[in-house]
Amino acid sequence: MSDRGRSDHVTVSDAITGVGFFGTVLLGFVFPFAVGIGVTYRLLPFGGVRSWVHGWRGVLGTIVIFLLWFFGTYITDALVDVLFSMSSHKVLKKLVSEVVSFVFLMGLMALAFSRWEAMALSSLITEVLTILISLLVIHAVDAADKHD
């Protein structure tokens, strides 16, 4: 028991919160990233990858690129918040944040794809899916809050 009389054991509410967080990360980040890379690599004629993106090196390299992008989005969002702290336009701030995230992801995709068209399209697919899924999650949360 902790000092406040609360148990240190994981409760059902804690487990549901954890599952919701990991579900949001998987749906909101991993899925768009995998679709962006997969569609560009498999379906497009200019989706050639660099020589290291094969076998285990490719799997581990793609995971590293994903993790850099995942944690980099928090850094780019914080950077935009600092640069636009005086601005009261939330939409402008979000738009600039997405553009900076897109440019950052495009730079990371340059590590995997050999042509600029592939890295740009892969980044665009990933960013658009991420935005759409985040809007759907926000809408679902708002709808759930209205019912409470």
C-alpha positions in Angstrom: 0.0 0.0 0.0 1.2 3.5 -0.7 1.2 6.4 1.7 -2.2 7.5 0.5 -3.9 4.2 1.2 -4.0 3.2 -2.5 -2.8 -0.2 -3.6 0.3 -0.4 -5.8 -1.4 -3.2 -7.8 -2.5 -2.6 -11.4 -6.3 -2.1 -11.5 -8.7 -2.9 -14.3 -8.9 0.9 -15.1 -5.1 1.1 -15.3 -5.1 -1.9 -17.7 -7.8 -0.4 -19.9 -5.9 2.9 -20.0 -2.7 1.1 -21.0 -4.5 -0.9 -23.7 -6.1 2.3 -25.0 -2.7 4.0 -25.2 -1.0 1.2 -27.0 -4.0 0.8 -29.3 -3.9 4.5 -30.2 -0.1 4.3 -30.9 -0.6 1.2 -33.0 -3.6 2.6 -34.9 -2.4 6.2 -35.1 1.3 5.7 -35.8 2.4 2.2 -36.7 -0.5 1.5 -39.1 0.0 4.7 -41.2 3.8 4.2 -41.2 3.5 0.6 -42.4 0.9 1.5 -45.1 3.0 4.4 -46.3 6.1 2.3 -46.7 4.3 -0.8 -48.0 2.2 1.0 -50.6 5.2 2.9 -51.9 7.5 -0.1 -52.0 5.2 -2.8 -53.3 2.8 -0.9 -55.6 4.7 1.9 -57.3 7.4 1.5 -59.9 9.7 4.1 -58.4 9.5 2.6 -54.9 13.0 1.1 -54.9 14.8 0.9 -51.6 18.4 1.3 -50.7 20.6 -1.8 -50.5 20.5 -2.1 -46.7 16.7 -2.4 -46.6 16.6 -6.1 -47.0 16.4 -8.9 -44.4 17.0 -8.3 -40.7 18.9 -5.0 -41.4 15.8 -3.8 -43.2 13.5 -4.7 -40.4 15.7 -3.2 -37.7 16.4 -0.1 -39.8 12.7 0.4 -40.5 11.9 0.1 -36.7 14.7 2.7 -36.0 13.2 5.0 -38.6 9.8 4.6 -37.1 11.0 5.3 -33.5 12.9 8.3 -34.7 9.8 9.6 -36.4 7.5 8.7 -33.4 9.6 10.5 -30.8 10.6 13.2 -33.3 7.0 14.3 -33.7 6.9 15.2 -30.1 10.1 17.3 -30.5 8.8 19.0 -33.7 5.5 19.7 -32.0 7.3 21.3 -29.0 9.5 23.3 -31.4 6.4 24.7 -33.2 4.8 25.5 -29.9 7.9 27.5 -28.9 8.1 29.3 -32.2 4.4 30.1 -32.4 3.8 30.7 -28.7 2.6 34.2 -29.3 0.2 33.1 -32.0 -3.4 32.5 -31.0 -4.2 30.6 -34.2 -4.5 26.9 -33.2 -5.1 25.8 -36.7 -2.1 27.6 -38.0 0.0 26.1 -35.3 -1.3 22.6 -36.1 -0.7 23.1 -39.8 2.9 24.3 -39.3 3.4 21.3 -36.9 2.2 18.9 -39.6 4.4 20.5 -42.3 7.5 20.3 -40.0 6.6 16.7 -39.2 6.2 15.9 -42.9 9.6 17.4 -43.8 11.2 15.5 -40.9 9.6 12.2 -42.0 10.7 12.9 -45.6 14.3 13.2 -44.4 14.0 9.9 -42.5 12.5 8.2 -45.5 15.5 9.3 -47.5 17.4 6.8 -45.5 15.3 4.0 -46.9 14.1 5.0 -50.4 16.5 5.6 -53.2 14.3 8.1 -55.1 12.8 11.4 -53.9 9.4 10.6 -55.3 9.2 7.5 -53.2 10.2 9.2 -50.0 7.8 12.1 -50.7 4.9 9.9 -51.5 5.5 7.5 -48.6 5.8 10.5 -46.2 2.6 12.0 -47.6 0.6 8.8 -47.3 1.9 8.4 -43.7 1.1 11.9 -42.7 -2.4 12.0 -44.3 -3.4 8.7 -42.6 -2.0 9.9 -39.3 -4.1 13.1 -39.5 -7.2 11.2 -40.6 -6.9 8.6 -37.8 -6.2 11.3 -35.2 -9.3 13.2 -36.3 -11.4 10.1 -36.0 -10.0 9.4 -32.5 -10.7 12.9 -31.4 -14.3 12.7 -32.9 -14.9 9.4 -31.0 -13.6 10.8 -27.7 -15.8 13.9 -28.1 -18.8 11.8 -28.9 -18.1 9.6 -25.8 -17.8 12.8 -23.7 -21.1 14.1 -24.9 -22.8 10.8 -23.7 -21.4 11.2 -20.2 
